[in-house]
Amino acid sequence: MWEQVQETVDYIQNKTNFSPEYGVILGSGLGGFTNDIEIEFILPYSEIPNFPISTVEGHKGALVFGNINGKKVVAMQGRFHFYEGYSMKEVTFPVRVMKYLGVTKLIVSNASGGVNPNYTVGSIVIIKDHVNMMPEHPLRGKNDERFGPRFVNMSEPYSRKMMAKAKEIASELNITIQDGVYLGLQGPTFETLAEYRMVKALGCDCVGMSTVPEVIVARHMELETFGISVITDMGDAESIDTISHEEVLEAARGAEPHVRQLIKELITQY
């Protein structure tokens, strides 16, 4: 993989001559964040060597390079999921590329189902920790020490300093936020009632099908990481919303202006 990452990085650097500080991975319905970037380059995934192609509605499929108030940013407009048939190494490949483009801080966003009774559809949740219940691990196999250590310290997968700054910004902007623990499942089915009960019993607040692999790989390479989720449906022990992917996208778009504002200010101020 080392050679593939370097080949991809060389291609991107030759195309853009751009060294970003921040990497942003945009989840379902949150792709509009790229409108906040003073765009310098857009590279479709289909043109980038070794890059997978996003197959999910709401994930456009391009790397967007530019500036936010003087900070250099690369944003993934669409991510890759294990349930699409990609290996975990393919799912997390862009995070490794970001690292070698110059990224030191990673922001990941997603849409998730909520089980915390304090949440409602449209709640914005800062991810403070996660539980990994995906059937494959992105670091399984021979470890390449050039990327990071064999055993990764996951005591702080999400940066406490970035969380504190985000909460301060939310307060200043009058944006209501929650925090919570995210549980990662493979998907692509939405959860059953029993699975929602399991999520709650495990001490988690929301559940989704992404983010965890990317954060593990980011921490493998010592990227400072911040995660944010939009609650797009609610499930509890007695009932469950009838939910479609279109409704997930609609709920995410409803919260998108506040999420965009929060991420933009976090990048500007942190």
PEBEL-V29504 format. One record per helix or strand. SS is the DSSP state (@ for helix, = for strand). FROM is the first residue (numbers start at 0). TO is the last residue. If there is no record, write none. Layout:
ss={SS;SS}
from={FROM;FROM}
to={TO;TO}
This chain:
ss={@;=;@;=;@;=;=;@;@;=;=;@;=;@;=;@;=;=;@}
from={1;21;30;37;44;61;70;81;87;104;123;159;177;192;205;211;223;239;244}
to={15;25;35;43;46;67;76;83;100;113;131;172;183;200;207;219;234;239;268}
